[in-house]
């Protein structure tokens, strides 16, 4: 066997079984993104977030998540959290804003984003976080499961932890448009088609019960929508005639056919651009 052949074999084996992930420098950033193939934690130099005070109309959820996160950062008891409900109402924005606010007082609190499709690798990720001196919020945005999706079984490793238990320095926050992380028609189909309907649904539906905190986000009314825009204008020093601003804001949401925090921010971005206000 030639040296070249041996080299090719060695390279193939290395691709099949890559070297273990080197311990990342968690002091390099306040947030990281988990990637697989190969496993790695990539630092995020600047997190895309808004200030906590700009999130209007979700005061109860804001205060609850902020308190839970502060307790966790301080080393006290805290719960995994599921933020569910209407799209565009600030679920993921709240997670990032809360982390930013708490990180200012607790620099060792890190945010680690995990994609839903990478849930099967979560056990490996937890092994890297378990021995670290920092504390971590593991964040999965837009989490949901379809009929034949087995990823939910991997999620139990985060919520329950199996024999080892969830690392005490890791907390899991997820956002979803669905309260039970799956479509309602799928739950009904499971009930109707299974030999034992209650058992067929229980395993998947009970997954959401493993979150200690359920924070609901509901569509905003017109007053809340306008209050969001007023808050953005005040924060960026944009002064306009109140009647004109109200009329334009209502027209904007009418063309979109919806009111939400996202629509309010999109209107403000357009408004700021037309008035020469930079948002960077």
URMOTA-V736580 format. One line per field, one symbol per residue. ss: DSSP state (h for helix, s for strand, l for the rest). psi: psi as a letter, one per 40 degrees, with the letter a starting at -180 (. if undefined). burial: b if it has 16 or more other ideal C-beta (glycine too) atoms within 10 Angstrom, else e. A space follows every 50 residues. Layout:
BEGIN
ss = ???
psi = ???
burial = ???
END
This chain:
BEGIN
ss = llhhhhhhhhhhhhhhlllllllllhhhllsssssllllsssslllllll lhhhllllhhhhhhhhhhhhhhhlllllllssssslllllhhhhhhhhhh hhhlllllsssssllhhhhhhhhhhhhhhhllllssssssllllslllll hhhhhhhhhllllllllllssssssslllllslhhhhhhhhhhlllhhhh hhhhhhhhhlllsssssllllhhhhhhhhhhhhhhllllllhhhhhhhhh hhhhhhllllhhhhhhhhhhhhhhllllll
psi = hiddddddddddddddgiiihihigeedieiihhiigihihhihdhhgii ideehiefdddddddddddddddeeihiiihhhiaiieefdddddddddd dddddgdehihhhhideedeedddddddddeieiihhhhhifhiiadehe ddddddddddeaddihheehihhiiiehdeeiidddddddddeidgdddd dddddeddeehdhhhhhiiiaddddddddddddddefhhihddddddddd dddddefihiddddddddddddddefhie.
burial = eeeeeeeeeeeeeeeeeeeeeeebebeebbbbbbeeeebebeeeeeeebb ebebbbbbeebbebbbebbbebbeeeebbbbbbbbbebbbbbbbbbbbbb bbbeebeebbbbbbebebbebbeebbebbeebeebbbbbbbebbbeeeee bbeebbbbbeeeeeebbebbbbbbbbbbebbbeeebbeebeeeeeeeeeb beebbebbeebeeebebeebeeebbbebbbbbbeeeebeeeeeebeebbe ebbeeeeebbbbbbbebbeebbeeeeeeee
END
